Amino acid sequence: MCKMDLTEEFIRIRDNIIQNDLEKLNENQRHAVLKGEGPQIVIAGPGSGKTHVIMYRLLYLIKYGPVFNANRIPQDLTKKDLEIIKETPNSSYAKAMLHYFGIKAENILVITFTKSGADEMKARFLSLINKNNLDCGKVTFSTFHSIFFRILRSVYGYSLKEILTEDEKRLIIRRIAEELKISYDDEQEFITELQNEIGLIKNDLIDLSYYNSMVLPSEQFRTFFLFYEEYKRKNNKIDFDDMLYDCYILLKSNKKVLDFWRNKFKYILIDEFQDINKVQYEVIKLLAAPNNNLFIVGDDDQSIYRFRGARPEFLLNFPKDFKDAGKVILNINYRSTKKIVSASNLVISNNKKRFKKKMESINDEGEEIFLIQSEDIENEAVNIADWISGCRKKSIDYKDIAVIFRTNLQARALVDIMLDLNMPFYLRDEISNIYEHWIAKDLIAYIKLSMDYYDNESAERILNKPKRYLSKGLIFEAKKEKGTLLDNLYYLPSMKRWQLEKLEELNYNLSRLKKKRPAEAITYIRKDIGYNDYILEYAQYRNIGVRGLKEVLDEIQEAAKSFNNYKDWLNHIENVGEEINKGKHKKGAAKEGITLTTMHGAKGLEYEAVCIAGAVEGIIPHYKSTSIGELEEERRLFYVGMTRAKRYLAISTVRKRYEEETKASRFIDEMIFRPSLNQFQKDTVIIHQKFGKGKITNLQGSIAEVKFNNDFFKRKINLEICIEKNIISIENFKSL
């Protein structure tokens, strides 16, 4: 064979071997893996095998390299050499020939967002290369924080002891608040909100002078921020947000350091790119330039961390930032049934700021989506428990069932019913115990004090809730004396007559509380004692919305309705605390129970059966989400919840929340199919914009005879005209 023939044969053999390596991938997955050099964006929908693609992209880079130049094939290549390569592709000689253009493993960086994610990816890759008899375990798998800290440490010599732990950070924030004489009711909530805002400024590269705080008056927040920064500077400490921000400043200002790391990591792969924030993106752009061998995998439809600075715009604008970027869409869902995928497509297609795509399922049609309609949140919890029992009859394990909700507050009723029914459950997120909220502690303190006049701790907690103008000095003096705090205050010489009247009124209210049931007592505390007014004043002082605080009050009151006396109610509160703590201790251990999780916590997970609870307006979409961007993120959250389900999906709504009428979430309406004529048949349930829900009883061509629920007689309608005018749809729910 001549040289040209040998070269062509070698290329054919090499291509065949590569295709054999990638035989488990679908066409789009292979197209993504086989990308040459330069930027590449892989849009990976739910259940589309994105981690699979990253693994095989790594394998391809290391075994074969992204660029193949036939002119560099050895001149002395023979026909016998080709036979060896073809027959024994794993022989040392064949490997040397085939892998000649491969990339060194130590020049590759793979980034994901969590340590567990990075560890899992590394383990999967090691398993893959072992199957391929390769020695390439030097790929760096890392989180953003870890690799950025490594860069900082190489210059500044940081050690782990200089990183602020979360506990240390909270302690510093508390001390600064004390120093600046900032008052708050709930320490945990206050510190968490401040931490989030401090992080947002760093992560979003925001100029402090232009930032308006939602936690403190803006000028006070700026002072607080500067105090915190000064503490870290004096004590040579950094926090996790500094790892990102300081790395950006370092690489931007020090070309020598930047060039070193660019040369170290010539190929960068990033998972879950839709979760990236501004500072992370800016650092990656610096590291990847000028060759921009950047392989990013993400889904703009699953961008749900706006509160951390993540926005889908970074993914959407990637082709603009990298003009020559290739793009592949992974649109085959291997996880969910066709009905679940179709319904989720209908919902997410209503977002405008997204890459246009339509997911397809390789699975069977599956069951209709189940609609659970309940009277109120207590009844909803019972109905969801019934739905879970139905899943169990289908031989689904508890651990393969999840109940997903929008806010932590919704977990309360579900925890209650599962405790009552002895259903095992696992709290996926750091879901807070509602009875640990400062509002709950206030209500409990009132009730405990009514039961025990000597409970000085409870007395001190509620003395100025609402304001009774009993100063800290007066309370301090009263605490010096033995006996009850309330009596000691009463007999203080410095007490004014009007202050004594406030105490007498409190004693009267406590005597009235003593005789009530828990729910009645909470109503009395809120309205007669004036706790509602106190909450309103508190919200105004903190410059926050009162609705969220009122919801906490309503939720506690709703829960209390099930109890006839204080003893049972307080025992229940104690049991809830113990169960939630057990759930927290299970972290990392086997989780055999039903998963209770928020939509944020559910991302990346999958279950045989999923129920989305509380799908009503004001919850999902959340009442705080008023802008177009916020509403689109709420829709993405709902989409994430839906696409966690493999075979069974239920959506739950309630008619009332806290005695107020609700409206089903708009996202449920969006799940209804806009049909074609051939989808209609006898017994099809349809929804007409004017006549409501009905069932087709007879069908002749495009003329359907329909019995609508609100009519005593049947109507004839022209389906073709109704479809054209978009006034008819097919219901794709089974209802409880």
N, C-alpha and C positions, 0 to 999 in steps of 0.2 A: 504493500500500500504506500502511496506517496504521502508526503508530509501533510498536505491539505486533507487527504482522506483520513489520516490518523487523527488529526486535530478534530475533524467533524465527528468521528466515531467517539473520541474521548468526551466531547461535549454531550453527545447523546447518552453515553453511559452515565456521565455525571448527573445529567438532568433526570434520568430514570431513577438513580439512587436517591436523589433529593426528593423526588415525587413519592418514592416508597417511604422515606422518612416521614412525609407529611400526609400519608394516605388516610389518617384518621381525621383530617381537617376537611371542612367543606370548602367550596370554591372561594368564597370571600375571605375565609380565614387563611387559606393558602396565599391568596393575593396579598394580604397584609404581611404575612411572614416573609414573603419573597421580595419585599420592597428593597431597592438598592440603598445607596447612601442618601443623606439629606433628611429633611423633616417629614414625618408621616403621622397622620391623625387617623386613629381607629375608633369609630363610633360604635360602641358595643352596648346593644340593648340588653334588657334583663334576661338572664339565663342563656346568653349567646356564646359562652365559652371564652370570655376575655382572658382569663388567667391561662387557659390552654394556649391561646395565641401568643402571649408573652413568653411562655416556656419554650415554644417551638421557634419563636423569633430568636431567642438566646441560642438555642441549639444550632439554628441556621447560621447565625453570625460567627459562632465559634468553629463550627465544622467547615463551613464553606465561604464565609465572608460575604459582604453585601455587593462586592464588585468582582466580576470575573473578566480577565483579560486573556483572550486566547493566544495572544502573541507571546505571553510569558510561559506557555507550556514548554517544558524541556525539549530541546532540539533532538535529543537522542531517544525520544519515545518510540517504542516498537509495538508490533502487533501482539507479541507475547505479553508485554506490559499491560496492554488493554484487556487481554484475557484474564490476567491476574486480578485487575481492578474489578472486572465484571463478575468473576466467579467468587472472589473473596474480598468484598469491599471492606471488611474489618481487619484485614491483614495490615501489618505495619507499613508495607510498601504502598498499598492502596490508600491508606490513611494519609501518608505523606503526600501523595499526589492529589488526592481529593481535597485535603485540608490546607493546601498550600496558600490559599488566599484567605484563610480564616483569621478572625480577630482574636487577639490575646484576651483571655478572660479577665485579667486584672485591669483592662482598659474599659470595662463595662460597669456601669452603675444602674441599678434598678431601685426605684424609689416608690414606696407606698406610704400610706398615712398612719398605720399603726404598727407597733412592734410585732404584735401577734401576726399581722398580715405579712410583714417582711419575713418573719421566721417560717410561716407556712409556705410562702413562695419559695424560699430557699430550700426547704425540705422537698418540695415537689420537683424542683429543678435537679437536686442531687439524685433523686430517684430516676429522673429521666436520663441524665447523663450516664448513670450506672448501667441502665439498660442498653445504652449506646456504646458502652465500653470506652468512655472518654474520661480524660483527667483534666477537668476544667472547673474545679470548685472554687476558683479565686474571684468569681464575680462578686461584686459588692452589692448586697441586699440591705437596704437601709430605709429608715423614715427620714423625712425632711429634717426634723430636729437633730437626729443622730449625725447625719452627714454634715450639716451646717456647724454643729458643735465640733466635729472633727476638724473642720477647716479653721475655726476660731482657735482651737487648742494648738494647732500646728504653728500659729503665730504668737498667741498670747500665753501659751503654756497653762491654760485653765486645767483644773482637775475637777473631778465630780463633786468634791466637797464645796466648791464655789457655786454650785447650782442651787438655787433656792428650792427647797421642797415645797409642796403645796401647803403643808402645815405651817412651815416657816413664813411663807408668803401671807397666809391668812393672819398670822400673829402680828406681822409688821403692819398690815393694813389696819388691824384693830387698834394697835398702838398709835398709829398716825391719826386715826379718827378720834381717839381720846385726847391726843395732844391738840388737835384743832377744835375740840369740844363739839364734835358732830354727834347728834343724837339719832338713834334709830331704835325700832322695836324688835326686829328680828335680825340678830347678828349674822346668821348663816346666809339669809337672803341678801342682806346689805353687802356683805363681803363678796359674795358670788357675783352680784351685779357690777360692783366696782372692778373686780378682776376682769370681767368680760369687756368692760369699756376700755380699760387700760390696754388689754390685748388687742382690741379692735384698732386703736390708734397706731400701734406698732405694725400690725398685720396689714392694714390698709394704707400705710404710709401717710397718715393724716397729720396735717399741721395742727398742733395742739391749740393754737390761738383761734382756729376756725371750728373747733369741735364743741357741739352743744350736748352736754350730758343729760341723760334721762334719770340719773340717780341723785345728783346734787345740783344746786345752782351752779351754772357754768364756771363762774369765777372761783367758787369754792373747789370745784372739781380740778381746775387747773393747778390751784395751790396744792391740793392733795397729790396730784400726779407728780409735781416737782419735788415734793417731800419724799415720795417713794423712790424716785430716781436718785435723789441725793443720798438716801440711805444705802442704796445698792453701790453707788460710787464709793462712799466712805468705807464700806465693808468689803469691797472687792467681790461683789456677788452679781450673778446674772440669773434671770428667770428664763422660762421656756420661750417667751415672746422675744427676749433679747437675742436668743440663739439665731432667730430668723433675721431680725432687724440689723443686728451688729454684723452678721455675715454679709448682708447686702452692702452695708457701708464699707466694710473691709474690701470686698471684691471690686466695688466701684472705684475705690480710691487707690488701690495698690495693684498695679498691673503685673508686677513680678509674681505675687501670690496668685492672681487670677490665671496667669499663663501656666503656672505649675499645675493647678487643678484641671485646667482645660486639657493639658497634655496627659494627665493621669486618667481622666474619664473622657475618652473620645466618643463613646457611645452611651447615651442616656435613655433609659426606658422609664416611663412613669405610668403607674396604675391609678385609677380613680381620679383622672385629671380634672374632672368637673368639681372636685372638692378643693382645688388649689386657690390660695388667696393671692393678693397682689404682690406682697413681698416675696413669697415663694416663687411666683412666676418671674419676677424681675431677676432673681438670683439664677434661675434656670436659664433664662435668656443670656445672661452673662457667661455662664459656664459652657453653654452649647456653642456659642459663636467661636469662630466664623463659619465652621463647617456645618453646624446645625444638624448633627446626626442625632436627632431627637425623635423618639418613637413614643407617642402618647396614646393612651387608651382611656376612654371615658365615655360617659353618656350625659349629654346636656339635659336629658329628660329626668335625670336622677340627681340634679344639683339641688341640694336641700339644706346647705349650711350657710345661708346668707348671714346669720348672726355671728359667724366666725370670720366673715369677710369673703367667703367663697361665693362666686357668681358664675352663671353659665356663660357670661360674656367672654371670659378668658378662653373657654373652649371654642365658642362660636367665632371669636376673632383670630383664632390661631392661623387660619389660612391667609388672613390679611397681614399678620405679623411675620409669617413665613411664606412668602409669595409662591415658592415652588413646592409647597407641601402637597404630598399625595394624600388621598382620603379614601378610606374603605369603610363601608357600613356593614356591621355584623347584625343581620336582621332576622336570623333564625333563632327562635326561642326553644331551647331543649327542655325547659323546666315545666311550663304550664300548658294546660289544655287549650284547644282552639277557642273555646268560648271565653275563657279568661283573657287570652291574648287579644281577641277581637274587641272585647269590652274596654280593656285598658287602652287600646289604640284609639278608640272613639273618644275617651276622656282626654288623653294627652294631645290629641290633634287640635284641640281648642286653644292650645298655647301658640302664640305667634312667634315668640323669640326662641326658635329651635331649628335644628337641622331637620328637614323634611325626611321622614322615613316611616315605614310601616312594618311592624314586626309580624313574623309568621311563625306558626307553631308546627313542629313535626309530629306532635302528639294527636290523640283522638279528639273528637269534639268535646267530650266531657259533659258534666251536668250543667244545668242552668245555674246562674248565680242566684244565691238564696237571699231573699230580702226579709229581714226580721223587723217587724213593725211593733213597737211597744208603746204603752201608755206613758210611762215615765222611766227615769233611770234605774229605779229599783226593779221594776218589771222587766226592763231591758236586761239586767244582770241575770234574772231568772231565765229569760228566754235564751240568752246566750249559753247558759249552763245546759239548757235542754238541747240546743244545737250541738253542743260538745258531746252530750250523751248519744245523740244520733250518729256523730262521727265515730264514737267508740263502737257502736253496733256494726260499723263498716270495717272493724278491725284496725282502726287507726290508733296508734299509741298516743298517750298524753303528750309525749315529747315531740310529736309530729303535728301538734295543734298550737296555733298562736292566736291570741286576741290582741289586736293592734289598735291603739288610740292616739289621738292628736296631742292631748295634754296629760300630764301626770295626774291631775285631779281626777280624771276619769277612772283611775285604777281603784279608787276606794270601794265603789259598789261591787266591782268584780272580785276584789279580795274578800269582801264580806260574804258574798254568796258562796265562794269556793271554800271558805272556812266552814260555813254552815253545812255544806254538802260533802265536806271532807274530800274535796278534789285537790290533788297535788298541783301546785303551781310554782313557777319560777319567775322572779322579777328580773327581766333582762337588763334594764337600765338601773342607774342609781335613783330609783323612784323613791321620792320622799314620802314619809308617813304623814298623812294629812294631820294627824293628831299631834305631830311635832311642830306644826306651824304655830307661830306666835299667837295668831288669832284663836286657834283651838286651845292653846295653853291659857289664854285669858278666860275663855268661856268655862273651861274646866276649873280654873282657880275660883271663879265666882261660885260654882256649884259645890266645890269642896269646902269653901269657906262657909257656905250656908249649912253644910252638914257638920262642920267642926269650927266653932268660933275661935279655937286656939291655934288654927293653922296660920301662923304668922307669915309663912312664905307666900301663901296664896293671897293673903291680905295685902302684903307689900306690892304684889304684882298688879293688883287691880285698883289700888287706892286712887290713882289719877287717870283711870280709864272708865268713864269720861273724866275730864278735869274737875278735881275738887279743890284745886289750888293748895294742896298740902305739899309744901316745899321739901326738898331733899334734907334740908337742915332740920326741919320738924321731925321727919321720919327717922333721921339719924338719932335725935335726942330720945325719941320714943323707944327705939331699939336698945338703948342702953339699959333700960329698966327690965326687970323680970316681969313675967305675965304676958297678957295678950297685947299685941300691937295696937289694936283698935281702942282698947281701954286706956292704954298708956298715952295715946294721942289725946284722948278725950280729957285727960286730967293734966295735960301740959299747961303751965301758967300762961305761955305765950300764945295759946290758941285763941282766935277771935270768935265772936259769937256766931258769925255767918259760917265759919269753918266747922264749928260744933254742929250747926244745923245740917251741914253736908254729911257729917258722920252719922247723925241720927237718922237721916234719910237712907243712908247706906244700910244701917242696921235694920231698918224697917223692910227694905228691899230683900235683904238676906232672909228675914223671917218668912217673907212671901215665897221666896224661891224654894225654901225647904220643903214645901208641900206639893211641888209641881212634878210632872213627868219631864224627862229630859228635853223633848222637843218644845214643850210649853215653856220650860225654863229659858231656853235659848231665845224664844220669841220675847219673853219678858225682859231678858238682859238687853236685847237689841232695841226694843221699842220703849219700854217703861223706864229702864235704867239709863238709856241713852247711848248704848254702845254703837248703834248705827251712825249717830252724829259724830262720835269720836272717830270712827273709821273715815268718815267724809273729811273731817278736819285733818286727819293724818295724811290722807291722799293729797289734799291741797298743799300741805306743808312740804311734802316730799316731791311735789310736782309730778305725780303719777296718776294714772287712771284709777278710779274707785271701783270699776266693774270687776276687775280681777280679785280684789279684796272681798267684794260682796259675794262673788262666786264661792270663795272659800267658806264664808259664813253659811251660805245656802247649802253647800255640800255637807257641812257638819250637821246642820239642822235636819237635812234630809235623812242622813244616816241615823240620827237620834230617834226618828219616828218609830223605829222598830222596837224600842225599849220602853218598858212601863215604869222602871225605877232606876235610880242613879247607880245602885250597886251593879246591876247587870250591864249597864252602859259602860261604866268604868272598867269592869272586868273585860268587856269586849275590846275596849281601847288597849288594854294591856296585852291581850292575845294578839291583836293586829300587830302591835310593835314587835312581839316575839317572833311572829311568822315572817315579818319583813326582814328582821335581823337574820333569821335562818336563811332566807333567800340570798342575802348579801354574803353570808359565809360560804354559800355553795359556789361562789365564783371560782371557776377553774376546776370544780369537781363535776361529777356527772349530774346532768340536769334532766330529771325524769318527768318533771311535771309540765303542765300547760305553760307556755311562755306568755307572759304579760309584758308588753313592750310598747313604747311610743313608736311613731312612724320613723323618727330619727334613729332610734335604737334598732329598728328592724332592717335597716339598709344592709344589703350584702348577705342576708339570710334567706332561707327557704323552708317551707313546711308543706306537708300534705294538705292541711286544711287551715284556712285563715279566716278570721272574722274581723272586720273593721267596725269598731264600736262608735256610737255617737255621731253618726254621719248626718249632722244637721248644720244649718247655717249658723254661724257664730262660733262653732267648734271647728269644722272643716268645710269651707275656709274659715279661719279664725277671725273673730271680730276686729282684731287689730290690723289685719291685712286689708288695706284699703286701696293701695296703689296697684297699677297694672302689674308691676314687677312682683309685688308681694302676693297678689292673687295667683300669678303663674307659678310661684314657688309653692303655694298651697296645693295647686293642682298636681305639681310634681310629687309632693308628699303623698297625696292620695294615690297617685300612680305607683309609687314605690310600695305602698301598702298592698295594693291589688296584686302586684307582680311578685309578691313573696309566695303566693299560693301555687301549688302544683296542680291539685285536682279539684279541691273544693274551696269556694270563696263565698262568704256571706257578708252582706252589708247590713248594718243595724241602724235603725232610726228610732226616735222617740217623738211622741206627740207633744209632750210637755217636759220642760226642765224647770224645776223649782216653781211649779204652779203656773208657769208662763207658756203660752203656745209657742211651738217651734215650727220651722219649715225644713223639710228634707233638704239635704245638701244639693246644690246645683250640679254637683259632680255625678249624682245618681241619674239625673235627667240626661246628662251627657253620655251615659252608658247605654242609652236606648238606641237600638239599631235604626238607621235610616235605610229602609228596605228597597229591594227591587221586586218587581211584580211576581217573579217565579218563587219568591220566598213565602207567599201567602198560600194557605190551604185551609181546609175545614178545621175548626177548633183552634186556629191561631189566635192568640190574645193580642189585640192591637190597642194602641192609645191614640185617640183622636183629639186634636186641640180643642174642639168645641164640645164634643159629646162624651169625652173621657174614655174610660176603659171599657172594652167590650170583646166579645168572642164571635168569630165568624161561624155562622151556622150553615151557610150555603154559599157556593162560589161558582159563578158561570162567567168564564173569561175574566174580564177586569171588574165585573159587577159582583160585589159581595153583599150578602145579607148578614147583618150584624145585630146581635142582641147586646146593647150597651147597658151597663150596670144601673144607670139612673133612669132607664126607660122601661115602660111596661110593654112596649111593642118593639118589633124589629125594624131596623132601617136598612135601606139599600144605598150603598155608596159606590162611587166609581174609584177604584183603587188607583188607577193610572193617573187620574187628575189629582187625587190626594197626594200621591208621591211627588208629582211634578210641583205642587204648591208647598211641599214639605210640611203638611199638616197631619201626617199620620206616621206612626212608628210601630215597630214590633217590640213587645215587652220581652226581655230576656232574663226575667227573674222568676224564681219560685218563691212564694211567700209563706211565712210561718203563720 
